[in-house]
Amino acid sequence: MAGLRQRDYQEGWRLVCEMAEAAGDAKAFARLGTEQLPRLVASEITTLSVCDLARNTRTVVTSPGAAISAVDRAAFDRHFAEHPLVRFHATHAGGGAHRISDSLSQAEFRESALYNEYYRRIGIDHVIAVPLFVDRGLLVSFVLNRNGKDFSDRERMLLDLVREPLAALYRHALARQRSFAELPVTQREREVLEWLAAGKTDREIGEILGMSPRTVQKHLQHIYEKLGVETRTAAVMRALGK
């Protein structure tokens, strides 16, 4: 891919590997992605946006968490249908990372109600969206936002480099989440099992969930009994439907 350096490929691969290791479900995937992507491409506000194209609304996971208020989100929703990135990706299912400046000049963008009622409020001038999933009714994207300098062609190519692997991880996280939700276990046991499937040790699971390794082991024993298995591997295989 022209324009990318060896270090870009290394950093992109590192991001995908870290996401693959730690993103046990869709919620964890969203949180990690919004935290880690700005290490790859600078972004002041990063979101995972799930856009309902039929209702013209979205739900978002945001980093930093308080960067977008409820009032700001309502302002976005008022201009949802006219958003250049929503319009582009809704009609270009195979499209890659796309900047607002790929669709509008900076002058046109600054004259829009979308900019003046939403982006100006949150202090953002430049936006790029990285689609993970697109169909006729749903658009899921990581969106990077910043002030000052627009996203470069090289940064767009770098985001495209990791887009397909991240999209595959997102689909896998959704499938895993659905399969785990059907298991006859408690919510806490499900959390333990999800991190077990992500390859974590009892100690690591305890640190993540705020419990002792002994408590993790007790949860695992209950999981084994409910799933009719005797080992960690068998529990994970049962949870994943294999």
CYANA upper distance limits for C-alpha pairs under 8 A (distance plus 0.5 A):
  1 MET  CA    157 MET  CA      8.26
  3 GLY  CA    154 ARG  CA      6.43
  3 GLY  CA    157 MET  CA      8.34
  4 LEU  CA      8 ASP  CA      6.51
  4 LEU  CA      9 TYR  CA      7.86
  4 LEU  CA    154 ARG  CA      6.92
  4 LEU  CA    157 MET  CA      7.90
  4 LEU  CA    158 LEU  CA      7.58
  5 ARG  CA      9 TYR  CA      7.26
  6 GLN  CA     10 GLN  CA      6.87
  7 ARG  CA     11 GLU  CA      6.56
  8 ASP  CA     12 GLY  CA      6.52
  8 ASP  CA    158 LEU  CA      7.37
  9 TYR  CA     13 TRP  CA      6.56
  9 TYR  CA    158 LEU  CA      8.48
  9 TYR  CA    161 LEU  CA      8.41
 10 GLN  CA     14 ARG  CA      6.64
 11 GLU  CA     15 LEU  CA      6.75
 11 GLU  CA     40 LEU  CA      7.33
 12 GLY  CA     16 VAL  CA      6.88
 12 GLY  CA     40 LEU  CA      7.60
 12 GLY  CA    158 LEU  CA      7.78
 12 GLY  CA    161 LEU  CA      7.58
 12 GLY  CA    162 VAL  CA      6.54
 13 TRP  CA     17 CYS  CA      6.61
 13 TRP  CA    162 VAL  CA      8.15
 14 ARG  CA     18 GLU  CA      6.63
 15 LEU  CA     19 MET  CA      6.66
 15 LEU  CA     36 GLN  CA      7.58
 15 LEU  CA     37 LEU  CA      8.15
 15 LEU  CA     40 LEU  CA      8.24
 16 VAL  CA     20 ALA  CA      6.55
 16 VAL  CA    162 VAL  CA      7.42
 16 VAL  CA    165 PRO  CA      7.33
 16 VAL  CA    166 LEU  CA      7.20
 17 CYS  CA     21 GLU  CA      6.67
 18 GLU  CA     22 ALA  CA      6.70
 19 MET  CA     23 ALA  CA      5.90
 19 MET  CA     29 PHE  CA      7.50
 19 MET  CA     32 LEU  CA      7.37
 19 MET  CA     33 GLY  CA      7.78
 19 MET  CA    169 LEU  CA      8.41
 20 ALA  CA    169 LEU  CA      7.13
 21 GLU  CA    198 ALA  CA      6.73
 21 GLU  CA    199 GLY  CA      8.03
 22 ALA  CA     28 ALA  CA      8.13
 22 ALA  CA     29 PHE  CA      8.35
 22 ALA  CA     32 LEU  CA      8.49
 22 ALA  CA    198 ALA  CA      6.89
 23 ALA  CA     28 ALA  CA      5.54
 23 ALA  CA     29 PHE  CA      5.04
 23 ALA  CA     32 LEU  CA      7.50
 23 ALA  CA    173 ALA  CA      7.72
 23 ALA  CA    198 ALA  CA      8.00
 24 GLY  CA     28 ALA  CA      6.66
 24 GLY  CA     29 PHE  CA      7.49
 24 GLY  CA    173 ALA  CA      6.81
 24 GLY  CA    176 ARG  CA      8.37
 24 GLY  CA    194 GLU  CA      6.39
 24 GLY  CA    195 TRP  CA      6.80
 24 GLY  CA    197 ALA  CA      7.88
 24 GLY  CA    198 ALA  CA      6.14
 25 ASP  CA     29 PHE  CA      6.57
 25 ASP  CA    173 ALA  CA      5.01
 25 ASP  CA    174 LEU  CA      6.94
 25 ASP  CA    176 ARG  CA      7.04
 25 ASP  CA    177 GLN  CA      5.97
 25 ASP  CA    194 GLU  CA      7.91
 26 ALA  CA     30 ALA  CA      6.67
 26 ALA  CA    170 TYR  CA      7.04
 26 ALA  CA    173 ALA  CA      5.50
 26 ALA  CA    174 LEU  CA      5.98
 26 ALA  CA    177 GLN  CA      7.33
 27 LYS  CA     31 ARG  CA      6.84
 28 ALA  CA     32 LEU  CA      6.50
 29 PHE  CA     33 GLY  CA      6.41
 29 PHE  CA    170 TYR  CA      7.38
 29 PHE  CA    173 ALA  CA      7.73
 30 ALA  CA     34 THR  CA      6.72
 30 ALA  CA     48 LEU  CA      6.42
 30 ALA  CA     61 VAL  CA      7.01
 31 ARG  CA     35 GLU  CA      6.84
 31 ARG  CA     61 VAL  CA      7.34
 31 ARG  CA     62 THR  CA      8.28
 31 ARG  CA     63 SER  CA      8.28
 32 LEU  CA     36 GLN  CA      6.36
 33 GLY  CA     37 LEU  CA      6.20
 33 GLY  CA     48 LEU  CA      8.17
 33 GLY  CA    142 PHE  CA      8.28
 34 THR  CA     38 PRO  CA      7.83
 34 THR  CA     46 THR  CA      5.74
 34 THR  CA     47 THR  CA      6.12
 34 THR  CA     48 LEU  CA      7.11
 34 THR  CA     61 VAL  CA      8.07
 34 THR  CA     62 THR  CA      7.07
 34 THR  CA     63 SER  CA      6.08
 34 THR  CA    142 PHE  CA      7.95
 35 GLU  CA     39 ARG  CA      8.42
 35 GLU  CA     46 THR  CA      8.07
 35 GLU  CA     63 SER  CA      6.65
 36 GLN  CA     40 LEU  CA      7.70
 37 LEU  CA     41 VAL  CA      6.74
 37 LEU  CA     42 ALA  CA      8.39
 37 LEU  CA     46 THR  CA      8.27
 38 PRO  CA     42 ALA  CA      5.18
 38 PRO  CA     43 SER  CA      5.57
 38 PRO  CA     44 GLU  CA      8.20
 38 PRO  CA     46 THR  CA      7.78
 38 PRO  CA    144 LEU  CA      8.27
 41 VAL  CA    155 GLU  CA      6.83
 41 VAL  CA    158 LEU  CA      8.46
 41 VAL  CA    159 LEU  CA      8.20
 42 ALA  CA    146 ARG  CA      8.27
 43 SER  CA    144 LEU  CA      5.96
 43 SER  CA    145 ASN  CA      5.90
 43 SER  CA    146 ARG  CA      5.73
 44 GLU  CA    144 LEU  CA      8.03
 44 GLU  CA    145 ASN  CA      6.37
 44 GLU  CA    146 ARG  CA      5.47
 44 GLU  CA    147 ASN  CA      8.04
 45 ILE  CA     62 THR  CA      7.61
 45 ILE  CA     63 SER  CA      6.38
 45 ILE  CA     64 PRO  CA      6.92
 45 ILE  CA     67 ALA  CA      7.34
 45 ILE  CA    144 LEU  CA      6.70
 45 ILE  CA    145 ASN  CA      5.64
 45 ILE  CA    146 ARG  CA      7.11
 46 THR  CA     62 THR  CA      6.36
 46 THR  CA     63 SER  CA      5.83
 46 THR  CA     64 PRO  CA      7.98
 46 THR  CA    142 PHE  CA      7.67
 46 THR  CA    143 VAL  CA      6.18
 46 THR  CA    144 LEU  CA      5.16
 46 THR  CA    145 ASN  CA      6.63
 47 THR  CA     60 VAL  CA      6.67
 47 THR  CA     61 VAL  CA      5.88
 47 THR  CA     62 THR  CA      4.91
 47 THR  CA     63 SER  CA      6.79
 47 THR  CA    142 PHE  CA      6.15
 47 THR  CA    143 VAL  CA      5.70
 47 THR  CA    144 LEU  CA      7.20
 48 LEU  CA     60 VAL  CA      6.05
 48 LEU  CA     61 VAL  CA      5.71
 48 LEU  CA     62 THR  CA      7.22
 48 LEU  CA    140 VAL  CA      7.67
 48 LEU  CA    141 SER  CA      6.22
 48 LEU  CA    142 PHE  CA      4.96
 48 LEU  CA    143 VAL  CA      6.79
 49 SER  CA     58 ARG  CA      6.96
 49 SER  CA     59 THR  CA      6.43
 49 SER  CA     60 VAL  CA      5.07
 49 SER  CA     61 VAL  CA      7.24
 49 SER  CA    139 LEU  CA      8.41
 49 SER  CA    140 VAL  CA      6.19
 49 SER  CA    141 SER  CA      5.86
 49 SER  CA    142 PHE  CA      6.71
 49 SER  CA    143 VAL  CA      7.46
 50 VAL  CA     58 ARG  CA      5.86
 50 VAL  CA     59 THR  CA      5.79
 50 VAL  CA     60 VAL  CA      6.73
 50 VAL  CA    138 LEU  CA      7.67
 50 VAL  CA    139 LEU  CA      6.42
 50 VAL  CA    140 VAL  CA      5.03
 50 VAL  CA    141 SER  CA      7.21
 51 CYS  CA     56 ASN  CA      7.68
 51 CYS  CA     57 THR  CA      6.40
 51 CYS  CA     58 ARG  CA      4.70
 51 CYS  CA     59 THR  CA      7.14
 51 CYS  CA    138 LEU  CA      6.26
 51 CYS  CA    139 LEU  CA      5.51
 51 CYS  CA    140 VAL  CA      6.68
 52 ASP  CA     56 ASN  CA      6.16
 52 ASP  CA     57 THR  CA      5.90
 52 ASP  CA     58 ARG  CA      6.32
 52 ASP  CA    137 GLY  CA      6.55
 52 ASP  CA    138 LEU  CA      5.60
 52 ASP  CA    139 LEU  CA      7.25
 53 LEU  CA     57 THR  CA      7.63
 53 LEU  CA     90 ALA  CA      8.27
 53 LEU  CA    136 ARG  CA      7.81
 53 LEU  CA    137 GLY  CA      5.44
 53 LEU  CA    138 LEU  CA      6.14
 53 LEU  CA    139 LEU  CA      7.57
 54 ALA  CA    137 GLY  CA      6.25
 54 ALA  CA    138 LEU  CA      8.49
 56 ASN  CA     77 ASP  CA      7.29
 56 ASN  CA     80 PHE  CA      6.27
 56 ASN  CA     81 ALA  CA      6.71
 57 THR  CA     77 ASP  CA      6.03
 57 THR  CA     80 PHE  CA      7.23
 58 ARG  CA     77 ASP  CA      7.71
 61 VAL  CA     65 GLY  CA      8.08
 62 THR  CA     66 ALA  CA      8.00
 62 THR  CA     67 ALA  CA      7.56
 62 THR  CA     68 ILE  CA      7.96
 63 SER  CA     67 ALA  CA      7.50
 67 ALA  CA    122 ILE  CA      8.17
 68 ILE  CA     72 ASP  CA      6.37
 68 ILE  CA     73 ARG  CA      7.18
 68 ILE  CA    122 ILE  CA      7.67
 69 SER  CA     73 ARG  CA      6.77
 70 ALA  CA     74 ALA  CA      6.74
 71 VAL  CA     75 ALA  CA      6.85
 72 ASP  CA     76 PHE  CA      6.83
 72 ASP  CA    118 TYR  CA      6.73
 72 ASP  CA    121 ARG  CA      8.07
 72 ASP  CA    122 ILE  CA      8.14
 73 ARG  CA     77 ASP  CA      6.75
 74 ALA  CA     78 ARG  CA      6.88
 75 ALA  CA     79 HIS  CA      7.44
 75 ALA  CA    117 GLU  CA      6.86
 75 ALA  CA    118 TYR  CA      6.20
 76 PHE  CA     80 PHE  CA      6.45
 76 PHE  CA    114 LEU  CA      7.60
 76 PHE  CA    117 GLU  CA      8.46
 76 PHE  CA    118 TYR  CA      6.39
 79 HIS  CA     83 HIS  CA      6.87
 79 HIS  CA    113 ALA  CA      8.15
 79 HIS  CA    114 LEU  CA      6.31
 80 PHE  CA     86 VAL  CA      7.90
 81 ALA  CA     86 VAL  CA      7.68
 81 ALA  CA     87 ARG  CA      7.52
 82 GLU  CA     86 VAL  CA      8.12
 82 GLU  CA     87 ARG  CA      7.33
 82 GLU  CA    114 LEU  CA      8.38
 83 HIS  CA     87 ARG  CA      6.61
 83 HIS  CA    114 LEU  CA      7.69
 84 PRO  CA     88 PHE  CA      6.50
 84 PRO  CA    100 ILE  CA      6.75
 84 PRO  CA    103 SER  CA      6.96
 84 PRO  CA    104 LEU  CA      8.19
 85 LEU  CA     89 HIS  CA      6.62
 85 LEU  CA     98 HIS  CA      7.47
 85 LEU  CA     99 ARG  CA      7.72
 85 LEU  CA    100 ILE  CA      6.74
 85 LEU  CA    103 SER  CA      8.47
 85 LEU  CA    128 ILE  CA      8.39
 85 LEU  CA    129 ALA  CA      7.29
 86 VAL  CA     90 ALA  CA      6.35
 86 VAL  CA    139 LEU  CA      8.39
 87 ARG  CA     91 THR  CA      6.88
 88 PHE  CA     92 HIS  CA      6.46
 89 HIS  CA     93 ALA  CA      6.45
 89 HIS  CA     95 GLY  CA      6.86
 89 HIS  CA    131 PRO  CA      7.84
 89 HIS  CA    134 VAL  CA      7.90
 89 HIS  CA    139 LEU  CA      8.08
 90 ALA  CA    134 VAL  CA      7.44
 90 ALA  CA    135 ASP  CA      8.01
 90 ALA  CA    136 ARG  CA      7.70
 90 ALA  CA    139 LEU  CA      7.44
 93 ALA  CA    134 VAL  CA      6.18
 93 ALA  CA    135 ASP  CA      7.44
 95 GLY  CA    131 PRO  CA      8.26
 96 GLY  CA    130 VAL  CA      6.98
 96 GLY  CA    131 PRO  CA      7.11
 96 GLY  CA    160 ASP  CA      6.64
 96 GLY  CA    163 ARG  CA      8.22
 97 ALA  CA    128 ILE  CA      7.16
 97 ALA  CA    129 ALA  CA      6.04
 97 ALA  CA    130 VAL  CA      4.95
 97 ALA  CA    131 PRO  CA      7.16
 97 ALA  CA    156 ARG  CA      6.54
 97 ALA  CA    157 MET  CA      8.23
 97 ALA  CA    159 LEU  CA      7.05
 97 ALA  CA    160 ASP  CA      6.29
 97 ALA  CA    163 ARG  CA      8.41
 98 HIS  CA    102 ASP  CA      7.06
 98 HIS  CA    128 ILE  CA      5.94
 98 HIS  CA    129 ALA  CA      6.02
 98 HIS  CA    130 VAL  CA      7.33
 98 HIS  CA    156 ARG  CA      7.85
 99 ARG  CA    103 SER  CA      7.73
 99 ARG  CA    126 HIS  CA      8.09
 99 ARG  CA    127 VAL  CA      6.22
 99 ARG  CA    128 ILE  CA      4.65
 99 ARG  CA    129 ALA  CA      7.00
 99 ARG  CA    151 PHE  CA      7.90
100 ILE  CA    104 LEU  CA      6.55
100 ILE  CA    109 PHE  CA      8.43
100 ILE  CA    126 HIS  CA      7.41
100 ILE  CA    127 VAL  CA      6.30
100 ILE  CA    128 ILE  CA      6.90
101 SER  CA    105 SER  CA      6.08
101 SER  CA    106 GLN  CA      6.96
101 SER  CA    126 HIS  CA      8.13
104 LEU  CA    108 GLU  CA      6.44
104 LEU  CA    109 PHE  CA      6.50
105 SER  CA    109 PHE  CA      6.70
106 GLN  CA    110 ARG  CA      6.64
107 ALA  CA    111 GLU  CA      6.81
108 GLU  CA    112 SER  CA      6.99
109 PHE  CA    114 LEU  CA      8.47
109 PHE  CA    115 TYR  CA      6.88
110 ARG  CA    115 TYR  CA      6.16
110 ARG  CA    116 ASN  CA      7.40
111 GLU  CA    115 TYR  CA      7.64
111 GLU  CA    116 ASN  CA      7.81
112 SER  CA    116 ASN  CA      6.94
113 ALA  CA    117 GLU  CA      6.18
113 ALA  CA    118 TYR  CA      8.37
114 LEU  CA    118 TYR  CA      6.10
114 LEU  CA    119 TYR  CA      7.33
115 TYR  CA    119 TYR  CA      5.15
115 TYR  CA    120 ARG  CA      6.14
116 ASN  CA    120 ARG  CA      5.75
116 ASN  CA    121 ARG  CA      7.68
117 GLU  CA    121 ARG  CA      6.97
118 TYR  CA    122 ILE  CA      7.11
119 TYR  CA    123 GLY  CA      6.57
119 TYR  CA    124 ILE  CA      5.63
119 TYR  CA    125 ASP  CA      7.24
120 ARG  CA    124 ILE  CA      6.48
120 ARG  CA    125 ASP  CA      7.78
123 GLY  CA    146 ARG  CA      8.47
123 GLY  CA    147 ASN  CA      7.12
124 ILE  CA    145 ASN  CA      6.80
124 ILE  CA    146 ARG  CA      5.77
124 ILE  CA    147 ASN  CA      5.30
125 ASP  CA    145 ASN  CA      8.10
125 ASP  CA    146 ARG  CA      6.72
125 ASP  CA    147 ASN  CA      5.35
125 ASP  CA    148 GLY  CA      7.23
125 ASP  CA    150 ASP  CA      8.35
126 HIS  CA    145 ASN  CA      6.32
126 HIS  CA    146 ARG  CA      5.92
126 HIS  CA    147 ASN  CA      6.55
126 HIS  CA    148 GLY  CA      8.10
126 HIS  CA    149 LYS  CA      7.97
126 HIS  CA    150 ASP  CA      5.98
126 HIS  CA    151 PHE  CA      7.68
127 VAL  CA    143 VAL  CA      7.50
127 VAL  CA    144 LEU  CA      6.24
127 VAL  CA    145 ASN  CA      5.07
127 VAL  CA    146 ARG  CA      7.10
127 VAL  CA    150 ASP  CA      8.30
127 VAL  CA    151 PHE  CA      8.16
128 ILE  CA    143 VAL  CA      6.27
128 ILE  CA    144 LEU  CA      5.89
128 ILE  CA    145 ASN  CA      7.20
128 ILE  CA    151 PHE  CA      7.74
128 ILE  CA    156 ARG  CA      8.44
129 ALA  CA    141 SER  CA      6.61
129 ALA  CA    142 PHE  CA      6.30
129 ALA  CA    143 VAL  CA      4.83
129 ALA  CA    144 LEU  CA      6.89
130 VAL  CA    141 SER  CA      5.71
130 VAL  CA    142 PHE  CA      5.57
130 VAL  CA    143 VAL  CA      6.64
130 VAL  CA    159 LEU  CA      7.47
130 VAL  CA    160 ASP  CA      7.89
130 VAL  CA    163 ARG  CA      7.15
131 PRO  CA    139 LEU  CA      7.76
131 PRO  CA    140 VAL  CA      6.43
131 PRO  CA    141 SER  CA      4.62
131 PRO  CA    142 PHE  CA      6.95
131 PRO  CA    163 ARG  CA      7.81
131 PRO  CA    167 ALA  CA      8.38
132 LEU  CA    139 LEU  CA      8.30
132 LEU  CA    140 VAL  CA      6.07
132 LEU  CA    141 SER  CA      5.82
132 LEU  CA    142 PHE  CA      7.94
132 LEU  CA    163 ARG  CA      7.27
132 LEU  CA    164 GLU  CA      7.81
132 LEU  CA    166 LEU  CA      7.57
132 LEU  CA    167 ALA  CA      5.01
132 LEU  CA    170 TYR  CA      7.92
133 PHE  CA    138 LEU  CA      7.99
133 PHE  CA    139 LEU  CA      6.26
133 PHE  CA    140 VAL  CA      5.57
133 PHE  CA    141 SER  CA      7.54
133 PHE  CA    167 ALA  CA      7.30
134 VAL  CA    138 LEU  CA      6.28
134 VAL  CA    139 LEU  CA      5.10
134 VAL  CA    140 VAL  CA      6.98
135 ASP  CA    139 LEU  CA      7.08
146 ARG  CA    150 ASP  CA      8.25
151 PHE  CA    155 GLU  CA      6.60
151 PHE  CA    156 ARG  CA      7.32
152 SER  CA    156 ARG  CA      6.78
153 ASP  CA    157 MET  CA      6.70
154 ARG  CA    158 LEU  CA      6.61
155 GLU  CA    159 LEU  CA      6.74
156 ARG  CA    160 ASP  CA      6.75
157 MET  CA    161 LEU  CA      6.60
158 LEU  CA    162 VAL  CA      7.36
159 LEU  CA    163 ARG  CA      6.53
160 ASP  CA    164 GLU  CA      7.94
162 VAL  CA    166 LEU  CA      6.57
163 ARG  CA    167 ALA  CA      6.52
164 GLU  CA    168 ALA  CA      6.71
165 PRO  CA    169 LEU  CA      6.78
166 LEU  CA    170 TYR  CA      6.61
167 ALA  CA    171 ARG  CA      6.82
168 ALA  CA    172 HIS  CA      6.68
169 LEU  CA    173 ALA  CA      6.53
170 TYR  CA    174 LEU  CA      6.76
171 ARG  CA    175 ALA  CA      6.76
172 HIS  CA    176 ARG  CA      6.59
173 ALA  CA    177 GLN  CA      6.52
174 LEU  CA    178 ARG  CA      6.73
175 ALA  CA    179 SER  CA      6.76
176 ARG  CA    180 PHE  CA      6.58
176 ARG  CA    240 LEU  CA      7.00
177 GLN  CA    181 ALA  CA      6.61
178 ARG  CA    182 GLU  CA      7.29
179 SER  CA    183 LEU  CA      7.69
179 SER  CA    239 ALA  CA      7.09
179 SER  CA    240 LEU  CA      6.73
179 SER  CA    241 GLY  CA      7.63
180 PHE  CA    190 ARG  CA      7.32
180 PHE  CA    194 GLU  CA      8.15
180 PHE  CA    239 ALA  CA      6.36
180 PHE  CA    240 LEU  CA      7.73
181 ALA  CA    190 ARG  CA      8.29
183 LEU  CA    190 ARG  CA      8.48
183 LEU  CA    239 ALA  CA      7.54
184 PRO  CA    226 LYS  CA      7.20
184 PRO  CA    227 LEU  CA      8.04
185 VAL  CA    189 GLU  CA      6.37
185 VAL  CA    190 ARG  CA      6.67
185 VAL  CA    223 ILE  CA      7.22
185 VAL  CA    226 LYS  CA      7.48
186 THR  CA    190 ARG  CA      6.59
187 GLN  CA    191 GLU  CA      6.84
188 ARG  CA    192 VAL  CA      6.90
189 GLU  CA    193 LEU  CA      6.65
189 GLU  CA    219 HIS  CA      6.33
189 GLU  CA    220 LEU  CA      7.83
189 GLU  CA    222 HIS  CA      8.45
189 GLU  CA    223 ILE  CA      7.14
190 ARG  CA    194 GLU  CA      6.57
191 GLU  CA    195 TRP  CA      6.92
192 VAL  CA    196 LEU  CA      6.62
192 VAL  CA    205 ILE  CA      7.19
192 VAL  CA    209 LEU  CA      8.46
192 VAL  CA    216 VAL  CA      7.61
192 VAL  CA    219 HIS  CA      7.83
192 VAL  CA    220 LEU  CA      7.98
193 LEU  CA    197 ALA  CA      6.62
193 LEU  CA    220 LEU  CA      8.14
193 LEU  CA    223 ILE  CA      8.43
193 LEU  CA    235 ALA  CA      8.35
193 LEU  CA    236 VAL  CA      7.61
194 GLU  CA    198 ALA  CA      6.89
195 TRP  CA    199 GLY  CA      7.12
195 TRP  CA    200 LYS  CA      6.26
195 TRP  CA    205 ILE  CA      6.83
196 LEU  CA    200 LYS  CA      5.73
196 LEU  CA    201 THR  CA      7.48
196 LEU  CA    202 ASP  CA      8.48
196 LEU  CA    205 ILE  CA      7.89
196 LEU  CA    232 ARG  CA      8.22
196 LEU  CA    236 VAL  CA      7.72
197 ALA  CA    236 VAL  CA      6.03
200 LYS  CA    204 GLU  CA      6.21
200 LYS  CA    205 ILE  CA      6.53
201 THR  CA    205 ILE  CA      6.58
202 ASP  CA    206 GLY  CA      6.60
202 ASP  CA    213 PRO  CA      5.81
202 ASP  CA    216 VAL  CA      6.59
202 ASP  CA    217 GLN  CA      7.47
203 ARG  CA    207 GLU  CA      6.76
203 ARG  CA    212 SER  CA      7.78
203 ARG  CA    213 PRO  CA      5.58
204 GLU  CA    208 ILE  CA      6.71
205 ILE  CA    209 LEU  CA      6.55
205 ILE  CA    213 PRO  CA      8.14
205 ILE  CA    216 VAL  CA      7.68
206 GLY  CA    210 GLY  CA      5.97
206 GLY  CA    211 MET  CA      5.08
206 GLY  CA    212 SER  CA      5.72
206 GLY  CA    213 PRO  CA      5.92
206 GLY  CA    215 THR  CA      8.31
206 GLY  CA    216 VAL  CA      6.71
207 GLU  CA    211 MET  CA      6.99
207 GLU  CA    212 SER  CA      8.02
211 MET  CA    215 THR  CA      6.76
211 MET  CA    216 VAL  CA      7.45
212 SER  CA    216 VAL  CA      6.93
213 PRO  CA    217 GLN  CA      6.72
214 ARG  CA    218 LYS  CA      6.86
215 THR  CA    219 HIS  CA      6.81
216 VAL  CA    220 LEU  CA      6.70
217 GLN  CA    221 GLN  CA      6.70
218 LYS  CA    222 HIS  CA      6.94
219 HIS  CA    223 ILE  CA      6.71
220 LEU  CA    224 TYR  CA      6.61
220 LEU  CA    232 ARG  CA      8.48
221 GLN  CA    225 GLU  CA      6.83
222 HIS  CA    226 LYS  CA      6.72
223 ILE  CA    227 LEU  CA      6.53
223 ILE  CA    235 ALA  CA      8.01
224 TYR  CA    228 GLY  CA      6.26
224 TYR  CA    229 VAL  CA      5.45
224 TYR  CA    230 GLU  CA      6.21
224 TYR  CA    231 THR  CA      7.66
224 TYR  CA    235 ALA  CA      6.96
225 GLU  CA    229 VAL  CA      7.08
225 GLU  CA    230 GLU  CA      8.28
227 LEU  CA    235 ALA  CA      7.42
227 LEU  CA    238 ARG  CA      7.77
229 VAL  CA    234 ALA  CA      6.47
229 VAL  CA    235 ALA  CA      6.59
230 GLU  CA    234 ALA  CA      7.34
230 GLU  CA    235 ALA  CA      8.04
231 THR  CA    235 ALA  CA      6.75
232 ARG  CA    236 VAL  CA      6.86
233 THR  CA    237 MET  CA      6.67
234 ALA  CA    238 ARG  CA      6.50
235 ALA  CA    239 ALA  CA      6.62
236 VAL  CA    240 LEU  CA      6.69
237 MET  CA    241 GLY  CA      6.70
237 MET  CA    242 LYS  CA      5.62
238 ARG  CA    242 LYS  CA      6.39
